[in-house]
Amino acid sequence: GIASHFDDVYGADFMGDSCKPDEIAFTKVLDDIGDVRPENCAMFEDSFRNVVMAKQLGMRTIFVTGHDDTEQGLTELTQPDGNAA
């Protein structure tokens, strides 16, 4: 499968009490990886909010989802409280 093309693969279960898009969730993974710069990491994600934080940390991001989800993501990003309308 595709996982064989990556050195490490992390999921939400690794983050414990931390949740995306909190920066601590991303830095926990980056710290565990060790001596790898964020720009050498890729995040495959279906939430715009999570893609934004990963990008801010310097990671390569791949947004994976369909058209309806893209519109929902844009709505979430434009709401003052960060929640969908």
GROMACS elastic network, one bead per residue, 0.5 to 0.9 nm:
[ bonds ]
;  ai    aj funct       b0    kb
    1     4     6  0.60556   500
    1     5     6  0.80776   500
    2     5     6  0.56633   500
    2     6     6  0.76794   500
    3     6     6  0.55556   500
    3     7     6  0.81556   500
    3     8     6  0.80202   500
    3     9     6  0.69907   500
    4     7     6  0.75343   500
    4     8     6  0.89536   500
    6     9     6  0.68049   500
    8    33     6  0.77478   500
   10    13     6  0.79599   500
   10    14     6  0.64328   500
   10    15     6  0.85362   500
   10    29     6  0.73241   500
   11    14     6  0.57736   500
   11    15     6  0.74315   500
   12    15     6  0.53960   500
   12    16     6  0.73683   500
   12    18     6  0.86111   500
   12    19     6  0.74330   500
   12    20     6  0.81193   500
   12    25     6  0.86606   500
   13    16     6  0.59322   500
   14    25     6  0.89655   500
   14    28     6  0.86972   500
   14    29     6  0.78463   500
   15    18     6  0.53027   500
   15    19     6  0.67215   500
   15    20     6  0.86127   500
   15    24     6  0.87244   500
   15    25     6  0.56772   500
   15    26     6  0.81868   500
   15    28     6  0.68637   500
   15    29     6  0.73553   500
   16    19     6  0.77331   500
   16    25     6  0.84286   500
   17    25     6  0.84998   500
   18    21     6  0.89194   500
   18    22     6  0.70427   500
   18    23     6  0.87656   500
   18    24     6  0.65257   500
   18    25     6  0.50097   500
   18    26     6  0.88000   500
   18    28     6  0.85593   500
   19    22     6  0.58248   500
   19    23     6  0.85623   500
   19    24     6  0.79493   500
   19    25     6  0.56062   500
   19    26     6  0.87051   500
   20    23     6  0.72580   500
   20    24     6  0.82343   500
   20    25     6  0.57938   500
   20    26     6  0.72987   500
   20    49     6  0.83978   500
   20    50     6  0.59990   500
   20    53     6  0.84124   500
   21    24     6  0.84810   500
   21    25     6  0.71918   500
   21    26     6  0.78723   500
   21    49     6  0.63915   500
   21    51     6  0.81597   500
   21    52     6  0.82350   500
   21    53     6  0.61452   500
   21    54     6  0.81366   500
   22    25     6  0.56675   500
   22    26     6  0.72591   500
   22    50     6  0.83631   500
   22    53     6  0.77063   500
   23    26     6  0.53374   500
   23    27     6  0.62306   500
   23    28     6  0.85792   500
   23    53     6  0.68486   500
   23    54     6  0.82269   500
   23    57     6  0.83033   500
   24    27     6  0.50238   500
   24    28     6  0.58952   500
   24    29     6  0.86691   500
   25    28     6  0.52938   500
   25    29     6  0.67649   500
   25    30     6  0.89633   500
   26    29     6  0.53369   500
   26    30     6  0.62880   500
   26    31     6  0.86110   500
   26    53     6  0.82513   500
   26    54     6  0.70823   500
   26    57     6  0.82592   500
   27    31     6  0.58093   500
   27    32     6  0.83611   500
   27    57     6  0.86089   500
   28    31     6  0.52019   500
   28    32     6  0.62475   500
   28    33     6  0.87608   500
   29    32     6  0.50996   500
   29    33     6  0.62680   500
   29    34     6  0.88178   500
   30    33     6  0.51538   500
   30    34     6  0.65388   500
   30    35     6  0.86955   500
   30    36     6  0.76075   500
   30    37     6  0.80862   500
   30    38     6  0.70389   500
   30    41     6  0.85537   500
   31    34     6  0.52505   500
   31    35     6  0.82181   500
   31    36     6  0.88541   500
   32    35     6  0.89926   500
   33    36     6  0.65291   500
   34    37     6  0.85144   500
   36    39     6  0.83469   500
   36    40     6  0.65851   500
   36    41     6  0.76752   500
   37    40     6  0.54776   500
   37    41     6  0.71280   500
   37    58     6  0.83639   500
   37    59     6  0.83700   500
   38    41     6  0.51782   500
   38    42     6  0.80906   500
   38    54     6  0.87260   500
   38    57     6  0.67443   500
   38    58     6  0.53218   500
   38    60     6  0.77527   500
   39    42     6  0.76607   500
   39    55     6  0.89750   500
   39    57     6  0.83276   500
   39    58     6  0.51463   500
   39    60     6  0.59335   500
   40    58     6  0.86852   500
   40    59     6  0.68765   500
   40    60     6  0.72764   500
   41    58     6  0.85232   500
   41    59     6  0.54448   500
   41    60     6  0.60509   500
   41    61     6  0.84953   500
   42    54     6  0.87860   500
   42    59     6  0.58233   500
   42    61     6  0.55745   500
   42    62     6  0.72296   500
   43    51     6  0.76119   500
   43    54     6  0.71673   500
   43    55     6  0.89368   500
   43    59     6  0.69180   500
   43    60     6  0.62580   500
   43    62     6  0.60395   500
   43    63     6  0.82933   500
   44    51     6  0.82294   500
   44    60     6  0.87575   500
   44    61     6  0.61108   500
   44    63     6  0.60317   500
   44    64     6  0.64658   500
   45    48     6  0.77176   500
   45    50     6  0.70365   500
   45    51     6  0.63961   500
   45    61     6  0.74516   500
   45    62     6  0.62680   500
   45    63     6  0.51679   500
   45    64     6  0.56527   500
   45    65     6  0.80851   500
   46    50     6  0.80408   500
   46    51     6  0.79866   500
   46    62     6  0.85173   500
   46    63     6  0.56759   500
   46    65     6  0.54441   500
   46    66     6  0.88272   500
   46    69     6  0.79299   500
   46    70     6  0.86521   500
   46    73     6  0.88139   500
   47    50     6  0.54226   500
   47    51     6  0.63591   500
   47    52     6  0.88338   500
   47    63     6  0.73912   500
   47    64     6  0.82513   500
   47    65     6  0.83265   500
   47    69     6  0.81690   500
   47    70     6  0.83934   500
   47    73     6  0.64090   500
   48    52     6  0.61979   500
   48    53     6  0.89425   500
   48    63     6  0.73761   500
   48    70     6  0.77249   500
   48    72     6  0.88678   500
   48    73     6  0.52065   500
   48    74     6  0.72833   500
   48    76     6  0.81040   500
   48    77     6  0.74762   500
   49    52     6  0.53133   500
   49    53     6  0.68205   500
   49    73     6  0.72236   500
   49    74     6  0.89988   500
   49    76     6  0.76449   500
   49    77     6  0.67350   500
   49    82     6  0.85892   500
   50    53     6  0.54119   500
   50    54     6  0.63491   500
   50    55     6  0.86298   500
   51    54     6  0.51767   500
   51    55     6  0.60482   500
   51    56     6  0.85747   500
   51    61     6  0.61949   500
   51    62     6  0.77444   500
   51    63     6  0.70066   500
   52    55     6  0.51641   500
   52    56     6  0.61882   500
   52    57     6  0.87783   500
   52    61     6  0.85926   500
   53    57     6  0.63444   500
   53    58     6  0.88017   500
   53    59     6  0.88844   500
   54    57     6  0.51767   500
   54    58     6  0.65397   500
   54    59     6  0.54093   500
   54    60     6  0.75105   500
   54    61     6  0.68797   500
   55    58     6  0.50318   500
   55    59     6  0.51614   500
   55    60     6  0.64309   500
   55    61     6  0.63703   500
   56    59     6  0.74456   500
   58    61     6  0.89791   500
   65    68     6  0.83774   500
   65    69     6  0.62396   500
   65    70     6  0.70054   500
   66    69     6  0.54472   500
   66    70     6  0.63316   500
   67    70     6  0.50398   500
   67    71     6  0.64821   500
   67    72     6  0.87728   500
   68    71     6  0.52753   500
   68    72     6  0.63451   500
   68    73     6  0.87010   500
   69    73     6  0.60535   500
   69    74     6  0.86298   500
   70    73     6  0.50317   500
   70    74     6  0.63179   500
   70    75     6  0.86838   500
   71    74     6  0.51698   500
   71    75     6  0.62945   500
   71    76     6  0.87453   500
   72    75     6  0.50340   500
   72    76     6  0.62269   500
   72    77     6  0.87357   500
   72    84     6  0.74161   500
   73    76     6  0.50658   500
   73    77     6  0.62953   500
   73    78     6  0.87754   500
   73    84     6  0.82578   500
   74    77     6  0.51678   500
   74    78     6  0.63627   500
   74    79     6  0.89263   500
   75    78     6  0.52978   500
   75    79     6  0.64421   500
   75    82     6  0.89517   500
   75    83     6  0.83908   500
   75    84     6  0.60845   500
   75    85     6  0.72589   500
   76    79     6  0.55381   500
   76    80     6  0.87904   500
   76    81     6  0.87396   500
   76    82     6  0.57124   500
   76    83     6  0.53993   500
   76    85     6  0.73659   500
   77    80     6  0.80977   500
   77    82     6  0.60396   500
   77    83     6  0.78299   500
   77    84     6  0.80590   500
   78    81     6  0.87088   500
   78    82     6  0.71764   500
   78    83     6  0.87325   500
   78    84     6  0.85179   500
   79    82     6  0.51320   500
   79    83     6  0.60594   500
   79    84     6  0.64990   500
   79    85     6  0.70115   500
   80    83     6  0.76910   500
   81    84     6  0.84775   500
